[in-house]
Amino acid sequence: MRVEVVTNIASGSVGPEAPAEAEAILAEHGVTGRVHAPGAGELMACLRAVVDSAPDVVFIVAGDGTARAAAEMAGPDGPMIAPLAGGTMNMLPHALYGVKTWQEAMHDALSGGVERPVSGGEVDGKPFYVAAILGGPALFTYAREAARAHQFERAWNRAKLALRRVFNSQLRFVLNDEPPEKAAALTLMCPLVSRAMDDNDRALEAVCLNYRNAADGFRLGLRAVVSQFVGDWRNDPTVSIRRIRKGHVWSRHNIPAVLDGEPFSLPHACDIRFRPVAFRALALAQTPGGAGAAAA
């Protein structure tokens, strides 16, 4: 097996020692591979070159955005991708390997990893492999990013804007050629993390959030947090769920979105599509119990 490892030492929990640690882990498992540590502004070019060199597997030690980019570059016909937890939310790594350090996940993947086709979705042509949030709640991600940069006044202003949009704007959408609907927000979950589906399901789980005021939003959020004690939040009266393969969503303004933890501003009208095989992962033989759902 020919292995390539791309580390982003400036990301989240990676750090300057990551390349040497990765080389040691490869040596421990008797695997020959190259470890890359691209400099500032070189990450995407390095990733493109590594994927195009057609190794058997590419390990990614970086954040959510880099994991998404690697999976998209590889596609269903490229090398296997092994995204390891090197960012903040680490949604795809946690869904594939459980909540582990990147070193632990790399050990597990090299000792017992198997090839696994991973389905996904796309909105406005942009891919996601875990979950997408469309609508006002996605704006809170900008407040999170500002807080991470220690821009606390900016974070507070972003949070206030998000709170206004959460209750004062609605999305309109058509799912599976059904009649048009509207909701405060739309969440799309892939089979990788959906508790209601497994990998054999060829659809996305679409969750329509129809809260009307702060009381509805607070109750729904509380149920989601304590669902193991008070019942599944999906049973809340503000929630409706179905399985979809395609859809179209629109709004009067640009649509705020979060795709696998990364914030986006999408056009005011977008298409939704399910991708049966988005890329191939070097994953564990058994999906970590509950890890994917927790990530979503």
Buried (B, 14 or more C-beta within 10 A) or exposed (E): EBBBBBBBBBBBBBBEEBBEBBBEBBEEBEBEBBBBBBEEEEBBEBBEBBBEEEBBBBBBBBBBBBBBBBBBBBBEEBBBBBBBBBBBBBBBBBBBBBBBBBBBBBBBBBEEBEEBEBBBBBBBEBBBBBBBBBBBBBBBBBBBBBBEEEBEEBBEBBBEBBBEBBBEBBBBBBBEEEEEBEBBBBBBBBBBBBBBBEBEBBBBBBBBBBBEEEEBBEBBEEBEEEBEEEEEBBEBEBBBBEBBBBBBBBBEEEBBBBBBBBBBEBEEEBEBBBBEEBBBBBBBEEBBEEBBBBBB
